[in-house]
């Protein structure tokens, strides 16, 4: 059974770690909208989080980077009066140097990602959503800034008036992306930020259409509990874009692309109105605090899909 996961943000790796204990044939399509060039290095934060997370090297406390890393490089850069708000550890630096070197030698991001994940002994298939460079940018009182600058430098505190997916209309899905969506039995949209982690995947020309055409059954795990997101700024962004932060509005946002939604049991009061949208609702405790929770949620996701369609 083939499963494709649309992945972005720190919640995604938790779900994927749980899924890999239950299924072997998993393809992970990863957001590239927060890719950024810093210090002359091409950095792919969401791809790296998946690779570090599946190789048991992720700093789980931070949710990014390599555990037990040092920051001598970054400290030295500050002596050159360089901005050091974007945290790169010394071990992490090697990944970015290798990727940048391969890009300069003419390799595509898909191939480089495959080489890197093999170096980390990861069996799952990891595909960047595109080989083209896309940037998620936000319009704020500081002007239009990169998502990483908003989230890391300004700690997500600036008010957002617009989200811009720069260069996305010129991008094409990476090789294997459309084929994976079309041929999968199940497609799982991870509990990432709808606007900054998942939409940069969906807005790449051809991906939405493939989600409409596929016979795969599609489920999303909600990134929202009550009126707030449990990880990242999803709730804040929804509010600033004029959307009431709740599970019903999230369901409306995704209704064209999903058949099933997994919500927190505390939001069960919204079940009836969500199901009127044509979306099947299942509820459980969706917070993933440890590996036991990750496996529990992954099992519940697959059980919900089996129960609905088999």
Secondary structure, DSSP 8 states (H G I E B T S, - for coil): --EEEEE-SHHHHHHHHHHTTT-S-EEEEE--TT-EEETTEEE-HHHHHHHHHHTT-B-TTTTSSBTT---HHHHHHHTTT----S---HHHHHHHHHHHHHHHTT--HHHHHHHHHHHTT--SEEEESBSS--EEEEEETTEEEEHHIIIIISTT-S--SEEEEETGGG--B-TTHHHHHHH-SEEEE-SS-IIIIIHHHHTSTTHHHHHHH--SEEEEE-SEETTEESSSSHHHHHHHTT---SHHHHHHHHTTT-SEEEEEGGGGGGHHHHHTTT-EEEEE-----SHHHHHHHHHHHHHHHHHHH-
